[in-house]
Amino acid sequence: MIPRYTHAEMGRIWSDQRRYETWLLVEADLLRGRTATSWPSIRTDLRNAGADVVDRAAVTDGNLVTSRNPDDVEAFTSALIDLIAQLPEVRQVRSPNKLPA
């Protein structure tokens, strides 16, 4: 059997700017102990999922970038670009058959 890993386990970047994406993070239990922001109407859901909720245009916590709503697109985009810029340089792209299981 081939082991499966989630994006979070592999250290991949998560970004969230819409309400349904936030609920996906809640359901996947990826917000516990993390700092995040969201639409005001679902901040209680984030708190109940264990997140430290703040009211800022964009928040980066590890490999997670969240924003409040589409009006914050500039701050969200800047935060995502800053996070990507911190990643190590990719010198070679592996073929799909050589990716981690």
MMTF fields as JSON, N, C-alpha, C and O atoms, coordinates in Angstrom:
{
  "mmtfVersion": "1.0.0",
  "mmtfProducer": "UNKNOWN",
  "numBonds": 403,
  "numAtoms": 404,
  "numGroups": 101,
  "numChains": 1,
  "numModels": 1,
  "chainsPerModel": [1],
  "groupsPerChain": [101],
  "chainIdList": ["A"],
  "bondAtomList": [4, 2, 8, 6, 12, 10, 16, 14, 20, 18, 24, 22, 28, 26, 32, 30, 36, 34, 40, 38, 44, 42, 48, 46, 52, 50, 56, 54, 60, 58, 64, 62, 68, 66, 72, 70, 76, 74, 80, 78, 84, 82, 88, 86, 92, 90, 96, 94, 100, 98, 104, 102, 108, 106, 112, 110, 116, 114, 120, 118, 124, 122, 128, 126, 132, 130, 136, 134, 140, 138, 144, 142, 148, 146, 152, 150, 156, 154, 160, 158, 164, 162, 168, 166, 172, 170, 176, 174, 180, 178, 184, 182, 188, 186, 192, 190, 196, 194, 200, 198, 204, 202, 208, 206, 212, 210, 216, 214, 220, 218, 224, 222, 228, 226, 232, 230, 236, 234, 240, 238, 244, 242, 248, 246, 252, 250, 256, 254, 260, 258, 264, 262, 268, 266, 272, 270, 276, 274, 280, 278, 284, 282, 288, 286, 292, 290, 296, 294, 300, 298, 304, 302, 308, 306, 312, 310, 316, 314, 320, 318, 324, 322, 328, 326, 332, 330, 336, 334, 340, 338, 344, 342, 348, 346, 352, 350, 356, 354, 360, 358, 364, 362, 368, 366, 372, 370, 376, 374, 380, 378, 384, 382, 388, 386, 392, 390, 396, 394, 400, 398],
  "bondOrderList": [1, 1, 1, 1, 1, 1, 1, 1, 1, 1, 1, 1, 1, 1, 1, 1, 1, 1, 1, 1, 1, 1, 1, 1, 1, 1, 1, 1, 1, 1, 1, 1, 1, 1, 1, 1, 1, 1, 1, 1, 1, 1, 1, 1, 1, 1, 1, 1, 1, 1, 1, 1, 1, 1, 1, 1, 1, 1, 1, 1, 1, 1, 1, 1, 1, 1, 1, 1, 1, 1, 1, 1, 1, 1, 1, 1, 1, 1, 1, 1, 1, 1, 1, 1, 1, 1, 1, 1, 1, 1, 1, 1, 1, 1, 1, 1, 1, 1, 1, 1],
  "groupList": [{"groupName": "MET", "atomNameList": ["N", "CA", "C", "O"], "elementList": ["N", "C", "C", "O"], "formalChargeList": [0, 0, 0, 0], "bondAtomList": [1, 0, 2, 1, 3, 2], "bondOrderList": [1, 1, 2], "singleLetterCode": "M", "chemCompType": "L-PEPTIDE LINKING"}, {"groupName": "ILE", "atomNameList": ["N", "CA", "C", "O"], "elementList": ["N", "C", "C", "O"], "formalChargeList": [0, 0, 0, 0], "bondAtomList": [1, 0, 2, 1, 3, 2], "bondOrderList": [1, 1, 2], "singleLetterCode": "I", "chemCompType": "L-PEPTIDE LINKING"}, {"groupName": "PRO", "atomNameList": ["N", "CA", "C", "O"], "elementList": ["N", "C", "C", "O"], "formalChargeList": [0, 0, 0, 0], "bondAtomList": [1, 0, 2, 1, 3, 2], "bondOrderList": [1, 1, 2], "singleLetterCode": "P", "chemCompType": "L-PEPTIDE LINKING"}, {"groupName": "ARG", "atomNameList": ["N", "CA", "C", "O"], "elementList": ["N", "C", "C", "O"], "formalChargeList": [0, 0, 0, 0], "bondAtomList": [1, 0, 2, 1, 3, 2], "bondOrderList": [1, 1, 2], "singleLetterCode": "R", "chemCompType": "L-PEPTIDE LINKING"}, {"groupName": "TYR", "atomNameList": ["N", "CA", "C", "O"], "elementList": ["N", "C", "C", "O"], "formalChargeList": [0, 0, 0, 0], "bondAtomList": [1, 0, 2, 1, 3, 2], "bondOrderList": [1, 1, 2], "singleLetterCode": "Y", "chemCompType": "L-PEPTIDE LINKING"}, {"groupName": "THR", "atomNameList": ["N", "CA", "C", "O"], "elementList": ["N", "C", "C", "O"], "formalChargeList": [0, 0, 0, 0], "bondAtomList": [1, 0, 2, 1, 3, 2], "bondOrderList": [1, 1, 2], "singleLetterCode": "T", "chemCompType": "L-PEPTIDE LINKING"}, {"groupName": "HIS", "atomNameList": ["N", "CA", "C", "O"], "elementList": ["N", "C", "C", "O"], "formalChargeList": [0, 0, 0, 0], "bondAtomList": [1, 0, 2, 1, 3, 2], "bondOrderList": [1, 1, 2], "singleLetterCode": "H", "chemCompType": "L-PEPTIDE LINKING"}, {"groupName": "ALA", "atomNameList": ["N", "CA", "C", "O"], "elementList": ["N", "C", "C", "O"], "formalChargeList": [0, 0, 0, 0], "bondAtomList": [1, 0, 2, 1, 3, 2], "bondOrderList": [1, 1, 2], "singleLetterCode": "A", "chemCompType": "L-PEPTIDE LINKING"}, {"groupName": "GLU", "atomNameList": ["N", "CA", "C", "O"], "elementList": ["N", "C", "C", "O"], "formalChargeList": [0, 0, 0, 0], "bondAtomList": [1, 0, 2, 1, 3, 2], "bondOrderList": [1, 1, 2], "singleLetterCode": "E", "chemCompType": "L-PEPTIDE LINKING"}, {"groupName": "GLY", "atomNameList": ["N", "CA", "C", "O"], "elementList": ["N", "C", "C", "O"], "formalChargeList": [0, 0, 0, 0], "bondAtomList": [1, 0, 2, 1, 3, 2], "bondOrderList": [1, 1, 2], "singleLetterCode": "G", "chemCompType": "PEPTIDE LINKING"}, {"groupName": "TRP", "atomNameList": ["N", "CA", "C", "O"], "elementList": ["N", "C", "C", "O"], "formalChargeList": [0, 0, 0, 0], "bondAtomList": [1, 0, 2, 1, 3, 2], "bondOrderList": [1, 1, 2], "singleLetterCode": "W", "chemCompType": "L-PEPTIDE LINKING"}, {"groupName": "SER", "atomNameList": ["N", "CA", "C", "O"], "elementList": ["N", "C", "C", "O"], "formalChargeList": [0, 0, 0, 0], "bondAtomList": [1, 0, 2, 1, 3, 2], "bondOrderList": [1, 1, 2], "singleLetterCode": "S", "chemCompType": "L-PEPTIDE LINKING"}, {"groupName": "ASP", "atomNameList": ["N", "CA", "C", "O"], "elementList": ["N", "C", "C", "O"], "formalChargeList": [0, 0, 0, 0], "bondAtomList": [1, 0, 2, 1, 3, 2], "bondOrderList": [1, 1, 2], "singleLetterCode": "D", "chemCompType": "L-PEPTIDE LINKING"}, {"groupName": "GLN", "atomNameList": ["N", "CA", "C", "O"], "elementList": ["N", "C", "C", "O"], "formalChargeList": [0, 0, 0, 0], "bondAtomList": [1, 0, 2, 1, 3, 2], "bondOrderList": [1, 1, 2], "singleLetterCode": "Q", "chemCompType": "L-PEPTIDE LINKING"}, {"groupName": "LEU", "atomNameList": ["N", "CA", "C", "O"], "elementList": ["N", "C", "C", "O"], "formalChargeList": [0, 0, 0, 0], "bondAtomList": [1, 0, 2, 1, 3, 2], "bondOrderList": [1, 1, 2], "singleLetterCode": "L", "chemCompType": "L-PEPTIDE LINKING"}, {"groupName": "VAL", "atomNameList": ["N", "CA", "C", "O"], "elementList": ["N", "C", "C", "O"], "formalChargeList": [0, 0, 0, 0], "bondAtomList": [1, 0, 2, 1, 3, 2], "bondOrderList": [1, 1, 2], "singleLetterCode": "V", "chemCompType": "L-PEPTIDE LINKING"}, {"groupName": "ASN", "atomNameList": ["N", "CA", "C", "O"], "elementList": ["N", "C", "C", "O"], "formalChargeList": [0, 0, 0, 0], "bondAtomList": [1, 0, 2, 1, 3, 2], "bondOrderList": [1, 1, 2], "singleLetterCode": "N", "chemCompType": "L-PEPTIDE LINKING"}, {"groupName": "PHE", "atomNameList": ["N", "CA", "C", "O"], "elementList": ["N", "C", "C", "O"], "formalChargeList": [0, 0, 0, 0], "bondAtomList": [1, 0, 2, 1, 3, 2], "bondOrderList": [1, 1, 2], "singleLetterCode": "F", "chemCompType": "L-PEPTIDE LINKING"}, {"groupName": "LYS", "atomNameList": ["N", "CA", "C", "O"], "elementList": ["N", "C", "C", "O"], "formalChargeList": [0, 0, 0, 0], "bondAtomList": [1, 0, 2, 1, 3, 2], "bondOrderList": [1, 1, 2], "singleLetterCode": "K", "chemCompType": "L-PEPTIDE LINKING"}],
  "groupTypeList": [0, 1, 2, 3, 4, 5, 6, 7, 8, 0, 9, 3, 1, 10, 11, 12, 13, 3, 3, 4, 8, 5, 10, 14, 14, 15, 8, 7, 12, 14, 14, 3, 9, 3, 5, 7, 5, 11, 10, 2, 11, 1, 3, 5, 12, 14, 3, 16, 7, 9, 7, 12, 15, 15, 12, 3, 7, 7, 15, 5, 12, 9, 16, 14, 15, 5, 11, 3, 16, 2, 12, 12, 15, 8, 7, 17, 5, 11, 7, 14, 1, 12, 14, 1, 7, 13, 14, 2, 8, 15, 3, 13, 15, 3, 11, 2, 16, 18, 14, 2, 7],
  "groupIdList": [1, 2, 3, 4, 5, 6, 7, 8, 9, 10, 11, 12, 13, 14, 15, 16, 17, 18, 19, 20, 21, 22, 23, 24, 25, 26, 27, 28, 29, 30, 31, 32, 33, 34, 35, 36, 37, 38, 39, 40, 41, 42, 43, 44, 45, 46, 47, 48, 49, 50, 51, 52, 53, 54, 55, 56, 57, 58, 59, 60, 61, 62, 63, 64, 65, 66, 67, 68, 69, 70, 71, 72, 73, 74, 75, 76, 77, 78, 79, 80, 81, 82, 83, 84, 85, 86, 87, 88, 89, 90, 91, 92, 93, 94, 95, 96, 97, 98, 99, 100, 101],
  "secStructList": [7, 7, 7, 7, 7, 7, 6, 6, 6, 6, 6, 7, 7, 3, 3, 3, 7, 1, 2, 2, 2, 2, 2, 2, 2, 2, 2, 6, 6, 7, 7, 6, 6, 7, 3, 3, 7, 7, 7, 4, 4, 4, 2, 2, 2, 2, 2, 2, 6, 6, 7, 3, 3, 7, 7, 7, 1, 3, 3, 3, 3, 6, 6, 3, 3, 3, 3, 1, 1, 4, 4, 4, 2, 2, 2, 2, 2, 2, 2, 2, 2, 2, 2, 2, 2, 6, 1, 7, 7, 7, 7, 7, 7, 7, 7, 4, 4, 4, 1, 7, 7],
  "xCoordList": [0.832, 0.0, 0.883, 1.866, 0.54, 1.305, 0.799, -0.395, 1.689, 1.226, 0.817, 1.417, -0.194, -0.674, -0.349, -0.447, 0.033, 0.346, -0.512, -0.782, -0.929, -1.698, -0.757, 0.449, -1.316, -0.513, 0.182, 1.353, -0.525, 0.038, 1.226, 2.245, 1.111, 2.195, 3.425, 4.549, 3.215, 4.326, 4.895, 5.845, 4.327, 4.834, 4.432, 5.032, 3.432, 2.999, 2.263, 1.743, 2.231, 1.581, 0.065, -0.457, -0.617, -2.074, -2.404, -1.779, -3.36, -3.832, -5.346, -5.989, -5.901, -7.333, -7.84, -7.398, -8.767, -9.342, -10.866, -11.513, -11.44, -12.895, -13.435, -12.706, -14.709, -15.308, -15.254, -14.929, -15.561, -15.592, -14.211, -14.1, -13.156, -11.802, -11.49, -10.806, -11.987, -11.773, -12.433, -11.835, -13.648, -14.318, -13.585, -13.606, -12.948, -12.144, -11.003, -10.721, -10.349, -9.27, -9.794, -9.131, -10.989, -11.617, -11.886, -11.504, -12.539, -12.892, -11.67, -11.717, -10.585, -9.352, -8.519, -7.442, -9.018, -8.331, -6.919, -5.967, -6.802, -5.5, -5.315, -4.286, -6.287, -6.18, -5.842, -5.512, -5.917, -5.639, -4.227, -3.237, -4.159, -2.868, -2.275, -1.147, -3.006, -2.508, -3.167, -4.236, -2.547, -3.126, -3.708, -3.06, -4.94, -5.621, -6.607, -6.945, -7.053, -8.114, -9.149, -8.885, -10.32, -11.381, -12.514, -12.449, -13.548, -14.78, -15.277, -15.201, -15.781, -16.303, -17.374, -17.461, -18.179, -19.291, -18.865, -19.68, -17.615, -17.193, -16.002, -15.384, -15.68, -14.551, -14.802, -13.867, -16.055, -16.375, -16.037, -15.547, -16.291, -15.945, -14.443, -14.005, -13.658, -12.205, -11.76, -10.919, -12.332, -11.989, -12.35, -11.575, -13.532, -13.953, -13.047, -12.951, -12.387, -11.45, -10.047, -9.125, -9.891, -8.612, -7.685, -6.518, -8.174, -7.32, -7.308, -8.27, -6.203, -6.105, -6.518, -5.761, -7.701, -8.263, -7.94, -8.151, -7.426, -7.099, -7.804, -8.179, -7.979, -8.644, -7.581, -7.336, -6.953, -5.947, -6.222, -6.854, -5.743, -5.983, -5.428, -6.07, -4.255, -3.642, -2.801, -2.173, -2.801, -2.034, -1.267, -1.83, 0.019, 0.842, 1.245, 1.781, 0.989, 1.408, 1.999, 1.275, 3.314, 3.982, 3.687, 3.982, 3.097, 2.783, 1.328, 0.801, 0.679, -0.722, -0.855, -0.345, -1.545, -1.843, -3.359, -4.021, -3.909, -5.349, -5.614, -4.766, -6.81, -7.232, -8.713, -9.398, -9.198, -10.583, -11.589, -12.627, -11.292, -12.247, -11.538, -10.387, -12.189, -11.547, -11.083, -10.218, -11.628, -11.148, -9.701, -9.032, -9.221, -7.85, -6.884, -5.824, -7.234, -6.439, -4.993, -4.089, -4.751, -3.364, -2.518, -1.412, -3.023, -2.279, -2.114, -1.053, -3.17, -3.129, -2.077, -1.278, -2.079, -1.126, 0.302, 1.199, 0.515, 1.861, 2.347, 3.501, 1.463, 1.84, 2.168, 3.117, 1.388, 1.639, 2.955, 3.717, 3.216, 4.487, 5.67, 6.688, 5.54, 6.617, 6.895, 8.052, 5.838, 6.015, 6.687, 7.596, 6.249, 6.855, 8.323, 9.161, 8.631, 10.014, 10.945, 12.154, 10.405, 11.216, 11.518, 12.371, 10.822, 11.032, 12.405, 12.924, 12.986, 14.276, 14.128, 13.07, 15.187, 15.184, 15.03, 15.683, 14.177, 13.981, 14.919, 14.82, 15.826, 16.801, 16.352, 16.768, 15.506, 15.063, 13.644, 13.345, 12.791, 11.426, 11.388, 11.788, 10.9, 10.834, 9.666, 8.629, 9.826, 8.721, 7.698, 8.062, 6.444, 5.4, 5.694, 5.279, 6.393, 6.675, 7.752, 8.007, 8.386, 9.418, 8.983, 9.795, 7.703, 7.198, 7.021, 6.871, 7.036, 6.817, 5.453, 4.494, 5.385, 4.117, 3.104, 1.982],
  "yCoordList": [-1.178, 0.0, 1.251, 1.317, 2.222, 3.465, 4.447, 4.744, 4.954, 5.924, 7.228, 7.63, 7.891, 9.172, 10.258, 10.038, 11.414, 12.54, 13.732, 13.946, 14.49, 15.694, 16.826, 16.743, 17.889, 19.081, 19.573, 19.95, 19.572, 20.077, 19.229, 19.771, 17.91, 17.023, 17.178, 16.963, 17.55, 17.708, 19.121, 19.417, 20.003, 21.361, 22.26, 23.317, 21.866, 22.692, 23.927, 23.952, 24.929, 26.187, 26.052, 25.499, 26.566, 26.682, 28.151, 28.963, 28.509, 29.892, 29.887, 28.974, 30.916, 30.942, 32.371, 33.226, 32.623, 33.955, 33.905, 34.951, 32.741, 32.625, 31.827, 31.071, 32.001, 31.335, 29.826, 29.167, 29.255, 27.788, 27.191, 26.085, 27.89, 27.386, 27.373, 26.474, 28.365, 28.418, 27.221, 26.599, 26.888, 25.731, 24.436, 23.506, 24.354, 23.186, 23.047, 21.948, 24.166, 24.138, 23.742, 23.014, 24.225, 23.866, 22.366, 21.688, 21.843, 20.421, 19.515, 18.406, 19.977, 19.179, 19.328, 18.743, 20.113, 20.355, 20.913, 20.501, 21.859, 22.466, 23.837, 24.48, 24.291, 25.621, 25.582, 26.616, 24.429, 24.318, 24.826, 24.32, 25.849, 26.416, 27.379, 27.838, 27.696, 28.604, 29.971, 30.081, 31.004, 32.341, 32.524, 32.214, 33.032, 33.179, 34.341, 34.835, 34.758, 35.75, 35.217, 34.264, 35.825, 35.351, 36.365, 37.435, 36.003, 36.785, 36.882, 35.898, 38.035, 38.17, 37.129, 36.68, 36.748, 35.833, 34.416, 33.659, 34.036, 32.67, 32.639, 31.589, 33.752, 33.776, 32.873, 32.282, 32.768, 31.872, 30.432, 29.682, 30.039, 28.684, 28.447, 27.369, 29.453, 29.325, 29.194, 28.356, 30.028, 29.935, 28.557, 27.952, 28.067, 26.739, 25.632, 24.558, 25.895, 24.929, 25.071, 24.355, 25.991, 26.125, 27.178, 27.231, 28.03, 29.077, 30.315, 30.597, 31.043, 32.371, 33.327, 33.534, 33.907, 34.723, 36.195, 36.739, 36.828, 38.255, 38.957, 38.332, 40.262, 41.056, 41.849, 43.019, 41.196, 41.844, 41.465, 40.446, 42.29, 42.057, 40.713, 40.012, 40.356, 39.068, 38.589, 39.381, 37.282, 36.678, 35.488, 34.653, 35.42, 34.266, 33.555, 34.175, 32.256, 31.428, 30.151, 29.25, 30.092, 28.936, 28.897, 29.844, 27.785, 27.635, 27.989, 27.586, 28.74, 29.115, 30.628, 31.388, 31.059, 32.481, 32.621, 31.958, 33.491, 33.737, 35.228, 36.059, 35.553, 36.952, 37.019, 35.998, 38.24, 38.417, 38.266, 37.628, 38.847, 38.84, 39.312, 39.742, 39.244, 39.639, 41.099, 41.434, 41.962, 43.351, 43.446, 44.451, 42.405, 42.372, 41.699, 41.232, 41.645, 40.881, 41.376, 40.56, 42.666, 43.152, 42.63, 42.137, 42.733, 42.247, 40.731, 40.2, 40.039, 38.584, 38.162, 37.263, 38.813, 38.485, 38.759, 37.955, 39.884, 40.218, 39.178, 38.753, 38.773, 37.772, 36.436, 35.762, 36.054, 34.796, 34.848, 33.882, 35.961, 36.127, 36.091, 35.465, 36.76, 36.743, 35.323, 34.936, 34.549, 33.17, 32.321, 31.546, 32.462, 31.705, 32.087, 31.232, 33.37, 33.832, 33.208, 33.138, 32.76, 32.146, 30.673, 30.083, 30.087, 28.673, 28.459, 29.349, 27.3, 27.023, 26.98, 26.637, 27.328, 27.322, 25.899, 24.977, 25.727, 24.417, 24.33, 25.12, 23.372, 23.213, 22.188, 22.228, 21.276, 20.234, 19.84, 19.659, 19.711, 19.266, 17.757, 17.238, 17.063, 15.61, 15.169, 15.832, 14.073, 13.529, 12.925, 12.567, 12.805, 12.328, 10.971, 10.731, 10.092, 8.788, 8.832, 7.822, 9.993, 10.137, 11.036, 11.393, 11.401, 12.234, 11.402, 10.183, 12.042, 11.273, 10.584, 11.113, 9.435, 8.661, 9.343, 8.856],
  "zCoordList": [0.0, 0.0, 0.0, 0.738, -0.811, -0.903, 0.158, 0.198, 1.018, 2.02, 1.355, 0.358, 1.894, 1.383, 2.394, 3.602, 1.911, 2.77, 2.375, 1.193, 3.342, 3.053, 2.682, 2.911, 2.104, 1.804, 3.068, 3.028, 4.172, 5.435, 5.874, 6.304, 5.773, 6.187, 5.303, 5.756, 4.044, 3.117, 3.146, 2.421, 3.976, 4.087, 2.939, 2.747, 2.174, 1.046, 1.546, 2.661, 0.713, 1.065, 0.952, -0.016, 1.952, 1.936, 1.851, 2.533, 1.039, 1.0, 1.023, 0.505, 1.628, 1.83, 1.779, 2.547, 0.873, 0.791, 0.727, 0.782, 0.615, 0.511, 1.681, 2.323, 1.951, 3.106, 3.014, 4.002, 1.86, 1.782, 1.991, 2.519, 1.594, 1.831, 3.318, 3.807, 4.033, 5.478, 6.143, 7.021, 5.744, 6.336, 6.012, 6.818, 4.869, 4.54, 5.55, 6.028, 5.873, 6.863, 8.238, 8.976, 8.581, 9.86, 9.89, 10.844, 8.858, 8.808, 8.804, 9.335, 8.213, 8.162, 9.432, 9.543, 10.391, 11.667, 11.45, 12.113, 10.506, 10.201, 10.846, 10.637, 11.619, 12.224, 13.706, 14.288, 14.318, 15.749, 16.059, 15.53, 16.938, 17.325, 16.313, 16.494, 15.253, 14.219, 14.364, 14.965, 13.827, 13.767, 12.375, 11.375, 12.318, 11.025, 11.092, 12.168, 9.925, 9.815, 8.842, 8.11, 8.832, 7.944, 7.887, 8.493, 7.148, 7.143, 8.579, 9.315, 8.996, 10.362, 10.698, 11.841, 9.725, 9.984, 10.359, 10.886, 10.104, 10.453, 11.406, 11.589, 12.001, 12.951, 14.158, 14.698, 14.579, 15.693, 15.328, 16.172, 14.089, 13.638, 13.739, 14.139, 13.376, 13.464, 14.919, 15.245, 15.792, 17.229, 17.775, 18.516, 17.404, 17.869, 17.327, 17.921, 16.206, 15.617, 16.218, 15.825, 17.167, 17.861, 17.307, 17.696, 16.399, 15.822, 16.713, 17.427, 16.655, 17.249, 16.138, 15.19, 16.241, 15.166, 15.385, 16.469, 14.337, 14.377, 13.228, 12.236, 13.376, 12.342, 11.585, 11.88, 10.604, 9.755, 8.308, 8.029, 7.4, 5.974, 5.511, 4.728, 5.986, 5.637, 6.806, 7.508, 7.001, 8.093, 7.532, 6.825, 7.853, 7.484, 8.761, 9.679, 8.822, 9.956, 9.371, 8.947, 9.356, 8.742, 7.257, 6.528, 6.811, 5.386, 5.073, 4.036, 5.966, 5.796, 5.647, 6.47, 4.586, 4.382, 4.324, 3.525, 5.181, 5.176, 5.037, 5.364, 4.546, 4.49, 4.824, 4.878, 5.046, 5.486, 4.359, 4.535, 3.201, 2.096, 0.827, 0.898, -0.316, -1.58, -1.626, -2.436, -0.789, -0.755, -0.281, -0.519, 0.387, 0.908, -0.057, 0.357, -1.329, -2.3, -2.398, -2.577, -2.287, -2.369, -1.216, -1.434, 0.0, 1.168, 1.099, 1.43, 0.667, 0.537, -0.481, -0.22, -1.641, -2.698, -2.254, -2.507, -1.597, -1.096, -0.088, -0.135, 0.821, 1.825, 1.162, 1.56, 0.157, -0.541, -1.318, -1.316, -1.972, -2.707, -1.748, -2.042, -0.597, 0.4, 0.883, 1.051, 1.107, 1.562, 0.488, 0.785, -0.743, -1.846, -2.024, -2.311, -1.855, -2.007, -0.967, -1.189, 0.153, 1.205, 0.944, 1.607, -0.016, -0.318, -0.947, -1.62, -0.736, -1.375, -2.887, -3.413, -3.564, -5.023, -5.542, -5.052, -6.522, -7.147, -8.335, -9.274, -8.293, -9.371, -10.397, -11.555, -9.967, -10.873, -10.487, -9.307, -11.459, -11.221, -11.412, -12.454, -10.391, -10.478, -11.323, -11.357, -11.994, -12.768, -11.799, -10.678, -12.2, -11.289, -10.646, -9.513, -11.337, -10.746, -9.661, -9.005, -9.467, -8.441, -7.29, -6.436, -7.268, -6.186, -4.934, -5.02, -3.76, -2.526, -2.566, -3.128, -1.982, -1.973, -1.105, -0.967]
}
